Amino acid sequence: MRMRESNMEERWRERVRDLEGSFTVSRFPEGLHVVLLILYTPLGLFLAFLRTCMSLQVLLLLYIFPEGMLKRFLLRLAFGVLGIIVTADLSNKECNTKLFVGNRLSHLDGLALHLALDCTTVSTGGKGGSLFNHQVLKSESDEDLSAEGKELPEFDENCSVADFTPYAIQPEVMPTNGTCILLPFRDWPFTLDSTVQPLVLTATRPFGTQITTVDSSMMWDLFWMVFSPITFFHVRCGASVLIGGL
């Protein structure tokens, strides 16, 4: 009996350690990277100021031009100004996919997802916004979110959409570093369509600085993005998954 209790306790300790390892507490690196970051700081602050000024001009142009090749070129230019490099492995992407579901790394994942997939990102609770395709759902509960999501033309059974834009949803309740475990997903995205396509999003940057922390805000994530010399995002698309019971 004591042996069984001891084994159960050890398993719970391992789960707690795994959970703790899934969140980044400090954005700053350790060891030699700290020295490199200190030496880089003056240049980083100047780069942050310069990128902010240039980005405002490019983003104004994004408001003016309609969706199309020119706007996508300007969007890539804006991301380049911000130091964001997005690569993607879309070998498994299917042309009729309406719903992508992926992990959550930071408050700015939508930048990478939109550029890689040309999709509409989603936020809930009436919060969030974007300068490109973004859908804000006002509900909070899974049941209400499911009902609100099914009213979108792409998922409305009574509405036929020939030229649709796929949606990318990150059902984790908060960002993790993506190295240990996934947090439990909210269920409502899986009620929208009978098929979903999973995504794996990873991100790295020089000097060992982290993309986000457990208590970071979107503005702090944005500051560190323009401060850092470059941020690499990689989006990998998995095979489609059929959801049973729909």
C-alpha positions as CSV (number, residue, x, y, z in Angstrom):
1,M,0.0,0.0,0.0
2,R,2.8,2.4,0.9
3,M,4.6,1.5,-2.3
4,R,1.5,2.3,-4.4
5,E,1.0,5.7,-2.6
6,S,4.7,6.4,-3.1
7,N,4.5,5.7,-6.8
8,M,1.4,7.8,-7.2
9,E,3.0,10.7,-5.4
10,E,6.1,10.4,-7.6
11,R,3.9,10.5,-10.8
12,W,2.1,13.6,-9.6
13,R,5.5,15.3,-8.8
14,E,6.6,14.5,-12.4
15,R,3.4,16.0,-13.8
16,V,3.9,19.2,-11.7
17,R,7.5,19.4,-12.9
18,D,6.3,19.0,-16.5
19,L,3.7,21.7,-16.1
20,E,6.2,24.1,-14.6
21,G,8.5,23.5,-17.5
22,S,5.8,24.5,-19.9
23,F,5.7,28.1,-18.9
24,T,8.5,30.7,-19.3
25,V,8.9,32.7,-16.1
26,S,11.8,34.9,-17.2
27,R,12.4,36.4,-20.7
28,F,16.1,36.9,-20.1
29,P,18.8,34.3,-21.0
30,E,21.6,32.8,-18.8
31,G,25.3,32.6,-19.1
32,L,27.2,34.2,-22.0
33,H,23.9,35.2,-23.7
34,V,23.4,37.8,-20.9
35,V,26.6,39.5,-21.7
36,L,25.8,39.5,-25.4
37,L,22.3,40.9,-24.7
38,I,23.8,43.8,-22.6
39,L,26.2,44.7,-25.3
40,Y,23.4,44.6,-27.9
41,T,20.9,46.7,-25.8
42,P,21.9,50.2,-27.2
43,L,21.5,48.9,-30.8
44,G,18.3,47.1,-29.8
45,L,16.7,50.3,-28.4
46,F,17.6,52.3,-31.5
47,L,16.3,49.4,-33.7
48,A,13.0,49.4,-31.7
49,F,12.5,53.1,-32.3
50,L,13.4,52.9,-36.0
51,R,11.1,49.9,-36.6
52,T,8.2,51.5,-34.8
53,C,8.4,54.7,-37.0
54,M,8.7,52.7,-40.2
55,S,6.0,50.2,-39.3
56,L,3.5,53.0,-38.7
57,Q,3.9,54.2,-42.2
58,V,3.6,50.7,-43.7
59,L,0.6,49.9,-41.6
60,L,-1.2,53.0,-42.9
61,L,-0.7,51.7,-46.4
62,L,-2.2,48.4,-45.3
63,Y,-5.4,50.2,-44.3
64,I,-5.6,51.9,-47.8
65,F,-5.0,48.9,-50.1
66,P,-7.6,46.1,-50.5
67,E,-6.9,42.4,-50.0
68,G,-4.7,41.1,-52.8
69,M,-1.1,40.5,-53.9
70,L,0.0,44.0,-53.3
71,K,-1.3,44.1,-49.8
72,R,0.4,40.7,-49.1
73,F,3.7,42.1,-50.4
74,L,3.3,45.2,-48.1
75,L,2.5,42.9,-45.2
76,R,5.7,40.9,-45.8
77,L,7.5,44.2,-46.0
78,A,6.0,45.3,-42.6
79,F,7.0,41.9,-41.1
80,G,10.5,42.3,-42.5
81,V,10.8,45.7,-40.9
82,L,9.7,44.2,-37.6
83,G,12.4,41.5,-38.0
84,I,9.9,38.7,-38.3
85,I,10.9,35.8,-40.6
86,V,8.1,33.2,-41.1
87,T,8.8,29.8,-42.7
88,A,6.2,27.1,-43.2
89,D,6.0,23.4,-44.0
90,L,2.6,23.1,-45.8
91,S,3.2,19.8,-47.6
92,N,0.1,18.4,-45.8
93,K,-2.1,21.4,-46.3
94,E,-5.4,20.6,-48.1
95,C,-7.0,23.2,-50.3
96,N,-10.5,22.6,-48.8
97,T,-9.5,23.1,-45.2
98,K,-11.7,25.6,-43.4
99,L,-10.3,25.2,-39.8
100,F,-6.7,25.1,-38.5
101,V,-6.1,24.4,-34.9
102,G,-2.6,25.0,-33.3
103,N,-0.7,25.6,-30.1
104,R,-0.3,29.0,-28.6
105,L,3.2,30.5,-28.1
106,S,2.6,34.2,-27.6
107,H,0.2,37.1,-28.0
108,L,1.5,37.8,-31.5
109,D,1.2,34.3,-33.1
110,G,-1.5,35.7,-35.4
111,L,1.2,37.6,-37.4
112,A,3.0,34.3,-38.3
113,L,-0.2,32.3,-38.9
114,H,-1.7,34.9,-41.2
115,L,1.5,35.3,-43.3
116,A,2.0,31.5,-43.6
117,L,-1.6,30.5,-44.2
118,D,-3.4,33.6,-45.4
119,C,-6.1,32.8,-42.8
120,T,-8.4,34.6,-40.5
121,T,-7.3,34.4,-36.8
122,V,-9.8,34.4,-33.9
123,S,-10.0,35.8,-30.5
124,T,-12.8,35.5,-27.9
125,G,-14.6,37.4,-25.2
126,G,-14.9,40.5,-27.4
127,K,-11.2,41.2,-26.9
128,G,-8.4,41.4,-29.5
129,G,-7.9,43.0,-32.8
130,S,-5.7,43.1,-35.8
131,L,-4.7,45.1,-38.8
132,F,-5.4,42.1,-41.1
133,N,-8.0,39.4,-41.2
134,H,-9.2,38.8,-37.6
135,Q,-12.5,37.7,-36.2
136,V,-13.5,38.7,-32.7
137,L,-16.2,36.5,-31.0
138,K,-18.0,38.2,-28.2
139,S,-19.0,35.1,-26.2
140,E,-17.1,33.5,-23.3
141,S,-18.6,30.1,-22.7
142,D,-17.8,27.2,-25.0
143,E,-21.5,26.7,-25.8
144,D,-22.1,30.3,-26.8
145,L,-18.8,30.4,-28.8
146,S,-19.8,27.3,-30.7
147,A,-23.2,28.9,-31.6
148,E,-21.5,32.2,-32.6
149,G,-18.9,30.4,-34.6
150,K,-21.5,28.5,-36.6
151,E,-23.0,31.7,-37.7
152,L,-19.8,32.5,-39.7
153,P,-20.5,32.0,-43.4
154,E,-17.7,29.3,-43.7
155,F,-19.4,27.1,-41.1
156,D,-23.1,28.0,-41.7
157,E,-24.8,24.9,-43.2
158,N,-27.3,27.1,-44.9
159,C,-24.7,29.3,-46.6
160,S,-22.6,28.2,-49.5
161,V,-19.2,29.9,-49.8
162,A,-17.3,29.2,-52.9
163,D,-14.2,31.4,-52.1
164,F,-13.7,31.0,-48.4
165,T,-10.9,32.1,-46.1
166,P,-9.7,29.4,-43.6
167,Y,-9.8,30.2,-39.8
168,A,-6.8,29.5,-37.5
169,I,-7.8,29.0,-33.8
170,Q,-5.5,28.4,-30.8
171,P,-7.7,26.7,-28.2
172,E,-5.2,26.7,-25.4
173,V,-6.3,29.0,-22.6
174,M,-2.9,30.7,-22.3
175,P,0.5,30.7,-24.1
176,T,3.1,28.0,-23.3
177,N,6.7,27.6,-24.5
178,G,5.7,24.5,-26.4
179,T,8.5,22.3,-25.1
180,C,6.8,20.0,-22.7
181,I,3.0,19.6,-22.9
182,L,-0.1,21.2,-24.4
183,L,-2.6,22.7,-22.1
184,P,-6.2,21.3,-22.3
185,F,-7.9,22.7,-25.4
186,R,-11.3,24.4,-25.3
187,D,-13.8,22.3,-27.0
188,W,-15.8,24.9,-29.0
189,P,-13.5,25.0,-32.2
190,F,-14.1,21.3,-32.8
191,T,-17.8,21.8,-33.1
192,L,-17.5,24.1,-36.1
193,D,-16.5,21.6,-38.8
194,S,-16.2,17.9,-39.2
195,T,-12.5,18.2,-40.2
196,V,-9.7,20.1,-38.7
197,Q,-6.1,20.4,-39.6
198,P,-3.5,20.6,-36.8
199,L,-0.7,23.1,-36.7
200,V,2.6,23.2,-34.8
201,L,4.0,26.7,-34.2
202,T,7.6,27.2,-33.0
203,A,9.6,30.4,-32.5
204,T,13.2,31.3,-31.7
205,R,15.3,34.4,-31.6
206,P,19.0,35.3,-30.9
207,F,20.6,35.9,-27.5
208,G,18.3,33.3,-25.9
209,T,15.6,35.8,-25.1
210,Q,12.1,34.2,-24.9
211,I,9.2,35.0,-27.1
212,T,6.9,35.6,-24.1
213,T,6.5,34.9,-20.4
214,V,3.6,33.6,-18.3
215,D,2.7,37.1,-17.1
216,S,3.6,39.1,-20.3
217,S,1.2,41.4,-22.2
218,M,0.8,41.9,-25.9
219,M,2.6,45.3,-25.8
220,W,5.6,43.7,-24.0
221,D,5.7,40.9,-26.5
222,L,5.6,43.5,-29.3
223,F,8.4,45.6,-27.7
224,W,10.7,42.6,-27.4
225,M,9.9,41.7,-31.0
226,V,11.0,45.1,-32.4
227,F,13.9,45.2,-29.9
228,S,15.3,41.8,-31.0
229,P,17.4,41.6,-34.2
230,I,15.2,38.9,-35.7
231,T,12.5,36.5,-34.7
232,F,12.0,33.2,-36.5
233,F,8.5,31.6,-36.7
234,H,8.0,28.2,-38.2
235,V,4.5,26.8,-39.0
236,R,4.2,23.1,-39.7
237,C,0.9,21.7,-41.0
238,G,-0.2,18.2,-40.0
239,A,-2.6,15.8,-41.7
240,S,-6.3,16.5,-41.5
241,V,-8.2,14.9,-38.6
242,L,-11.8,13.8,-38.9
243,I,-13.8,14.6,-35.8
244,G,-16.1,11.8,-34.8
245,G,-19.7,12.3,-34.0
246,L,-20.2,15.4,-36.2
